[in-house]
Amino acid sequence: MPPKIQRQEPIYVQVINHIRGEIQSGAIKDGQAIPSARQIAKDWGIALATATKVLAGLRSEGLVKAVPGIGTIVSTIQSQHTAPKDRFRSMRRTGRIYPANEAARITSAELVTASEQVANALGVITGVPVIRRHRVTMNTDTETPVSASVSWFDGALVETAPKLLHLGRLIQGTPGYIQEQTGRIAVSGRDQLCADAATEQDSADLGIPAGTPVLRGRNWLYDQDGGVIEYGEYVTIGERWSSYEYALTEEAAH
């Protein structure tokens, strides 16, 4: 069935959204060519100038690059970083947490003593047992690490959600698993990001020299009563864009 133009968004934005969706779903893989401007114009029944604008938009997002003699190819190995809130939305929408060419490996899941930082973030007392899950996310095309993260949970969850201490990946994601086991629903979140230098731990996780520029973040997921379900800390290699999409309403403009 041929694609159809809808009128609620600019035409070139609709085409960008469609191609971006195919890239993110893995329908068009890293290194594969996307249609030329002429082909896009023909397929969608739009002006060549509009199709050219589509390719420019995809390049500006870091999703594709022009290769002389070949055309425009997908280039996302180091370009896109998915923040925790977007992984959570993706799980609810598609059943997938990570992009098609990425997969996480849980390297440790254990009970440890809460540091002051972790205790404050979770709203527990410093020194009490907390659950620590450490994971490294790999690019499956190149078998290279692109990010690492640690998720922290109140140690009391050991009784009701014991799989948090298993090394196997939770298919429904940790928030989904906790909801199934406890009825606590993640309804809001908060993310913080900063530029930083790689630590020795980052060096071991990501295979980069200590001191290399990285993007570091932390996030909180809150339940319906305002309690912290999960506190996370993560780091990603350089040259990966964090992308956010949002609507601007009249209220936001005032």
N, C-alpha and C positions, 0 to 999 in steps of 0.2 A: 504494500500500500504506500503510495507516494506521500512524502511529507506535505503538510498543509500549513499555510500561513494563517496565524491568528492576529487579530488587530489590537489586542490590549497592550502589547509591548512593541517597541520598534522592531522592524523586520530583522535587522542584522543581529539584534540581541537574541531573538528567537532561534536563529540559526546557530549562533555561538552556544546557546544553552543546549541545543540538540547535540552538537558535536562534542561539547565538553562532557555531556552525559555519557556518550559512547566511549570516550576516553576513560572516564572514571569507572565505568562498569567493566572495562576490559574488552569491549567489543572491538575497539581499535587499540592495539597494543603499542607499547613503547618501541620506537624505531620504524613503525609502519607509516606509510604515506596516507595523508588525508586527501580528499578531492581538491583539485585545482580550483582557482577562482572561476574559471570558465565552466567547470563541471558543477560547481556549487550553484552558479547562476542558472544553469540549465535545469538541474534537479529541483531547485526551489522556485523557478520561474521569477527570478529577481534580476535586477540590473547588475552588470558586471562590476560597477563601482561599489555596489552594496556588498557583493561577494568578496571583493578585495578588502573591504572594511572588516568583514568577518575574519579573514585570515590575519589581519593586523591585530584585531582584538585578541585572538587566540595566542598570537606571539607575545603580546603585551602581558598576558597572564602567565607566560612561561610554559604553556602546554605544548607548544609546537615550535619548530625552528625551520628556517629555510636552508636547504642543502643544494648547492649548485649541481646541476645535472640530474638531480633526483626529484626535487619539488619540496613540498612542505611535509615534514615528518613529525610524529609525536615524540616529545622529548621531556619525559616527566620523572626520570630516575631520581634526580635531585631537586626537582622544582617545586613540589607541592607537599606541604606538611599539613596534616589534618589534626586540628586541636581536639582535646577531649570532648568538648561540647558538640563538635561536628561528628565525631565518631559515634556518640550516643544518638544523635539524630539519625545518622545513617543506619544504625542498628534497628531503630524503630521503623524506618522507612523501607529498608531493603533487606534486612536480616544480615548485613555485612557491617563489620566495624571498620575494616581497613580497605584501602583501594585494592583493585584486582591484582596489582603486581607487588603487594606487600603482605607480609604475614608476621605475626608476633610469636616469639618463643619465650615461654615462662622459664626463667633460669633459676629462680628460687621462690619458695613460698613458706614462710616460717613465722613463729611467734618470737617477737623481740621486745625489748624494753623501750617504752616510749621516751624519746628525747623531749626536751622542752618545746622545740618547734613543732614536732608531730603532735604532742599532747595538746598544745594550744590550738592547733588546726582542727583536731578531732573533738575537742571539748572534753578531754579526759585528764586524769591526774598524771603528771610527769612520773615516769618510772613504772607505770602499770603495763601489763602485757598488751601489745597491739599486733595485728597481722600485717606482715610486709610481703607484698608480691612484686618481684622484680622481673621486668620483661625487656627483651631487645627486639626491635622490629627490623626485619630484613627485607631488602628488595629481592624478590624471588627471581627476577630476570638476571641479576648480577651476583646474587648470593653475597651481598655486602650489607652491613648494618647501616641504617639511616637514622634511627632514633632509639633511645632507651628511656624507660620510665619505671617509677616505683609507685605502687598504690598502697595506701595505709588504711586500715580498718580497726574499729574498736575490737579488742580481743574478746569481748563478750560474744561476738558473732561465731566463735568457734563451735559453740553448742548448736546453734540453729543453722549455720551455713558452713559446714565442715569442709566443703570442697574449696573454700578459699585457701586452704592449706595444701591443696593438691597442685602438682605441677602441670596438669593438663589444662588446656585453654577452655574457658567457659564459653560455650557457643553463643549463649544469649547475652554475654557480657556480664561483668560483675554487678552492675546495677540491676540488670534483669534477674540474675540469680538471687540476689538479696531480696528483691521484690517477691519472687516466688516463695522463698523460704520464710520471710518475715512479714510480708505485707507492706513494708516500707517502700514508698514510691518516690523515685527521684523526680522532683518537680521544678527544680531550679539549679543553677550552677554559677560559678564565678571563676574566671581564668585571669591569670597574671602572666605577662611575658617580659623578658628582658634579654638584652645582648650580654654575653658573658664569655669567659675563657674556659676551655675544657679542663676539668680536673683529672687527676690520675684515674679515678673511677670511670669518667667519661672516656678517657683514652683506652681503657681496657674494654669497655662496652662497644665503642664505635670504631676502634682501630685507627684513631687519629692521635697526633702528638698532643700531649698536655700543653695548654696555652692556646690551642687553635680556637678561633672565634666560633661560637655556637649560639643557638637560640635556646634559652632556658625558660621553662614555664612551670607553673603550679596551678592546681585547680581544686575546687571544692564542689561536691554534689550534695544538695540538701533535700531532705524528705518533706512530706506534707506538713510536718510539725516544726520544721525549721532545724531539725537535727542534721548533723553532718554524717552522710552515709559513707562517703569516700573522700579522702584527701590524696592528691597525686602530685608528683614531681616528675618532670620530664625534660629531656634535652634532645635536640636534633641537630644534625650537621648543617653546615653553612650552605647557602645557595638553594634553600628550600623555602618557598613563599608560604606564609600562613594566609589563607584566603577566607574572607567572611562575606556573606551576602545578607542584605537586610533591606527592609522597606522603610522609606521615609514618609511619615504621615504628616498631616497638617499640624498635629499637636507637637511633633518633634521639631517642627520649623519655628515654633514660638518660644 
